[in-house]
Structures are given as C-alpha cells and as structure tokens.
Amino acid sequence: MSNWHKSSYSGGSNECVEAREHQAGADARDTRSKELGYLAFGPTE
C-alpha cells in the first residue's frame, strides 16, 4: 500500500484531501480530520 499524499484535486486551498493507491483501489481522507477515518474506493470507481 502506498503512503498518503495530497490529492491533485485539492488545488491550492488549505482544505486538502489526501489519497493513497493500492491493488484493491484507492482511499481518500480529509487532511484536517484524519481521526475520522477514510473512504475506500474499489478499482472500478
């Protein structure tokens, strides 16, 4: 599983989304609220 990185969809604002890619798809989380967990997306999403 790859490390978390700032998503290219975050743009230049302070409200960032982090993403990580893996064989089963990708995960996304709010940079400011990491404690709330993440959303998981399968490879077809």
N, CA, C and O atoms as CSV, one atom per row, in Angstrom:
chain,resi,resn,atom,element,x,y,z
A,1,MET,N,N,0.850,-1.171,0.000
A,1,MET,CA,C,0.000,0.000,0.000
A,1,MET,C,C,0.896,1.234,0.000
A,1,MET,O,O,1.887,1.285,0.729
A,2,SER,N,N,0.556,2.213,-0.803
A,2,SER,CA,C,1.372,3.417,-0.887
A,2,SER,C,C,1.117,4.342,0.299
A,2,SER,O,O,0.159,4.162,1.051
A,3,ASN,N,N,1.979,5.318,0.449
A,3,ASN,CA,C,1.826,6.321,1.506
A,3,ASN,C,C,0.757,7.329,1.112
A,3,ASN,O,O,0.444,7.486,-0.068
A,4,TRP,N,N,0.199,8.011,2.110
A,4,TRP,CA,C,-0.757,9.075,1.862
A,4,TRP,C,C,-0.049,10.241,1.192
A,4,TRP,O,O,1.097,10.543,1.526
A,5,HIS,N,N,-0.721,10.906,0.243
A,5,HIS,CA,C,-0.184,12.092,-0.406
A,5,HIS,C,C,-1.332,13.044,-0.712
A,5,HIS,O,O,-2.486,12.621,-0.784
A,6,LYS,N,N,-1.027,14.320,-0.893
A,6,LYS,CA,C,-2.049,15.321,-1.214
A,6,LYS,C,C,-2.613,15.020,-2.598
A,6,LYS,O,O,-1.865,14.855,-3.562
A,7,SER,N,N,-3.919,14.952,-2.683
A,7,SER,CA,C,-4.567,14.679,-3.958
A,7,SER,C,C,-4.408,15.851,-4.912
A,7,SER,O,O,-4.421,17.007,-4.490
A,8,SER,N,N,-4.258,15.557,-6.186
A,8,SER,CA,C,-4.159,16.613,-7.192
A,8,SER,C,C,-5.472,17.383,-7.315
A,8,SER,O,O,-5.481,18.477,-7.878
A,9,TYR,N,N,-6.569,16.850,-6.810
A,9,TYR,CA,C,-7.857,17.534,-6.841
A,9,TYR,C,C,-7.980,18.582,-5.740
A,9,TYR,O,O,-8.946,19.345,-5.730
A,10,SER,N,N,-7.033,18.636,-4.820
A,10,SER,CA,C,-7.096,19.592,-3.721
A,10,SER,C,C,-6.806,21.018,-4.164
A,10,SER,O,O,-7.266,21.964,-3.525
A,11,GLY,N,N,-6.071,21.187,-5.221
A,11,GLY,CA,C,-5.735,22.527,-5.690
A,11,GLY,C,C,-4.825,23.240,-4.720
A,11,GLY,O,O,-4.029,22.595,-4.037
A,12,GLY,N,N,-4.921,24.558,-4.640
A,12,GLY,CA,C,-4.045,25.339,-3.781
A,12,GLY,C,C,-4.679,25.756,-2.470
A,12,GLY,O,O,-4.072,26.518,-1.718
A,13,SER,N,N,-5.869,25.288,-2.173
A,13,SER,CA,C,-6.548,25.697,-0.944
A,13,SER,C,C,-5.996,24.966,0.272
A,13,SER,O,O,-5.244,23.999,0.146
A,14,ASN,N,N,-6.380,25.441,1.447
A,14,ASN,CA,C,-5.968,24.791,2.701
A,14,ASN,C,C,-6.852,23.608,3.057
A,14,ASN,O,O,-6.563,22.889,4.014
A,15,GLU,N,N,-7.912,23.396,2.311
A,15,GLU,CA,C,-8.815,22.276,2.565
A,15,GLU,C,C,-8.407,21.122,1.659
A,15,GLU,O,O,-8.922,20.972,0.550
A,16,CYS,N,N,-7.483,20.319,2.144
A,16,CYS,CA,C,-6.873,19.280,1.317
A,16,CYS,C,C,-7.499,17.912,1.522
A,16,CYS,O,O,-8.050,17.603,2.579
A,17,VAL,N,N,-7.399,17.122,0.498
A,17,VAL,CA,C,-7.771,15.719,0.537
A,17,VAL,C,C,-6.493,14.923,0.290
A,17,VAL,O,O,-5.716,15.238,-0.611
A,18,GLU,N,N,-6.288,13.893,1.101
A,18,GLU,CA,C,-5.147,13.004,0.910
A,18,GLU,C,C,-5.639,11.713,0.274
A,18,GLU,O,O,-6.774,11.294,0.501
A,19,ALA,N,N,-4.790,11.093,-0.515
A,19,ALA,CA,C,-5.139,9.848,-1.192
A,19,ALA,C,C,-3.981,8.871,-1.095
A,19,ALA,O,O,-2.829,9.260,-0.905
A,20,ARG,N,N,-4.311,7.598,-1.228
A,20,ARG,CA,C,-3.294,6.549,-1.355
A,20,ARG,C,C,-3.858,5.478,-2.273
A,20,ARG,O,O,-5.044,5.154,-2.216
A,21,GLU,N,N,-3.014,4.945,-3.101
A,21,GLU,CA,C,-3.427,3.923,-4.053
A,21,GLU,C,C,-2.899,2.561,-3.621
A,21,GLU,O,O,-1.849,2.460,-2.988
A,22,HIS,N,N,-3.641,1.520,-3.972
A,22,HIS,CA,C,-3.230,0.148,-3.682
A,22,HIS,C,C,-3.902,-0.786,-4.673
A,22,HIS,O,O,-4.723,-0.344,-5.476
A,23,GLN,N,N,-3.568,-2.066,-4.631
A,23,GLN,CA,C,-4.093,-3.033,-5.604
A,23,GLN,C,C,-5.606,-3.124,-5.605
A,23,GLN,O,O,-6.208,-3.366,-6.651
A,24,ALA,N,N,-6.234,-2.934,-4.450
A,24,ALA,CA,C,-7.685,-3.062,-4.354
A,24,ALA,C,C,-8.414,-1.765,-4.683
A,24,ALA,O,O,-9.641,-1.722,-4.591
A,25,GLY,N,N,-7.690,-0.691,-5.068
A,25,GLY,CA,C,-8.329,0.576,-5.401
A,25,GLY,C,C,-7.578,1.757,-4.820
A,25,GLY,O,O,-6.365,1.879,-4.993
A,26,ALA,N,N,-8.308,2.634,-4.126
A,26,ALA,CA,C,-7.700,3.822,-3.525
A,26,ALA,C,C,-8.506,4.251,-2.307
A,26,ALA,O,O,-9.684,3.917,-2.179
A,27,ASP,N,N,-7.861,4.990,-1.417
A,27,ASP,CA,C,-8.503,5.529,-0.228
A,27,ASP,C,C,-8.349,7.044,-0.234
A,27,ASP,O,O,-7.370,7.567,-0.766
A,28,ALA,N,N,-9.315,7.753,0.356
A,28,ALA,CA,C,-9.253,9.215,0.451
A,28,ALA,C,C,-9.660,9.634,1.854
A,28,ALA,O,O,-10.528,9.016,2.471
A,29,ARG,N,N,-9.016,10.705,2.360
A,29,ARG,CA,C,-9.359,11.222,3.686
A,29,ARG,C,C,-9.154,12.735,3.715
A,29,ARG,O,O,-8.432,13.302,2.894
A,30,ASP,N,N,-9.803,13.363,4.673
A,30,ASP,CA,C,-9.672,14.800,4.902
A,30,ASP,C,C,-8.400,15.033,5.707
A,30,ASP,O,O,-8.221,14.436,6.769
A,31,THR,N,N,-7.528,15.881,5.219
A,31,THR,CA,C,-6.259,16.144,5.899
A,31,THR,C,C,-6.466,16.677,7.307
A,31,THR,O,O,-5.707,16.341,8.215
A,32,ARG,N,N,-7.481,17.500,7.496
A,32,ARG,CA,C,-7.731,18.120,8.812
A,32,ARG,C,C,-8.427,17.176,9.788
A,32,ARG,O,O,-8.401,17.427,10.993
A,33,SER,N,N,-9.034,16.125,9.320
A,33,SER,CA,C,-9.818,15.230,10.189
A,33,SER,C,C,-9.403,13.777,10.001
A,33,SER,O,O,-10.254,12.907,9.813
A,34,LYS,N,N,-8.127,13.516,10.051
A,34,LYS,CA,C,-7.616,12.160,9.840
A,34,LYS,C,C,-8.211,11.152,10.814
A,34,LYS,O,O,-8.379,9.979,10.482
A,35,GLU,N,N,-8.529,11.622,12.026
A,35,GLU,CA,C,-9.063,10.723,13.052
A,35,GLU,C,C,-10.441,10.165,12.695
A,35,GLU,O,O,-10.888,9.194,13.305
A,36,LEU,N,N,-11.116,10.762,11.723
A,36,LEU,CA,C,-12.437,10.287,11.313
A,36,LEU,C,C,-12.374,9.127,10.333
A,36,LEU,O,O,-13.406,8.571,9.959
A,37,GLY,N,N,-11.172,8.761,9.917
A,37,GLY,CA,C,-11.021,7.625,9.014
A,37,GLY,C,C,-10.927,8.050,7.564
A,37,GLY,O,O,-10.553,9.183,7.262
A,38,TYR,N,N,-11.269,7.137,6.667
A,38,TYR,CA,C,-11.124,7.390,5.237
A,38,TYR,C,C,-12.221,6.681,4.461
A,38,TYR,O,O,-12.905,5.804,4.989
A,39,LEU,N,N,-12.380,7.067,3.212
A,39,LEU,CA,C,-13.296,6.401,2.297
A,39,LEU,C,C,-12.486,5.486,1.395
A,39,LEU,O,O,-11.429,5.868,0.893
A,40,ALA,N,N,-12.986,4.287,1.195
A,40,ALA,CA,C,-12.284,3.308,0.334
A,40,ALA,C,C,-13.036,3.196,-0.994
A,40,ALA,O,O,-14.264,3.125,-1.016
A,41,PHE,N,N,-12.288,3.183,-2.096
A,41,PHE,CA,C,-12.858,3.061,-3.422
A,41,PHE,C,C,-12.240,1.856,-4.116
A,41,PHE,O,O,-11.025,1.661,-4.081
A,42,GLY,N,N,-13.077,1.060,-4.740
A,42,GLY,CA,C,-12.596,-0.097,-5.482
A,42,GLY,C,C,-12.004,0.319,-6.817
A,42,GLY,O,O,-12.107,1.486,-7.195
A,43,PRO,N,N,-11.391,-0.602,-7.534
A,43,PRO,CA,C,-10.722,-0.272,-8.790
A,43,PRO,C,C,-11.662,0.186,-9.902
A,43,PRO,O,O,-11.205,0.800,-10.866
A,44,THR,N,N,-12.956,-0.094,-9.798
A,44,THR,CA,C,-13.888,0.327,-10.848
A,44,THR,C,C,-14.553,1.660,-10.557
A,44,THR,O,O,-15.347,2.141,-11.366
A,45,GLU,N,N,-14.245,2.266,-9.422
A,45,GLU,CA,C,-14.858,3.555,-9.077
A,45,GLU,C,C,-13.977,4.710,-9.438
A,45,GLU,O,O,-14.347,5.863,-9.213
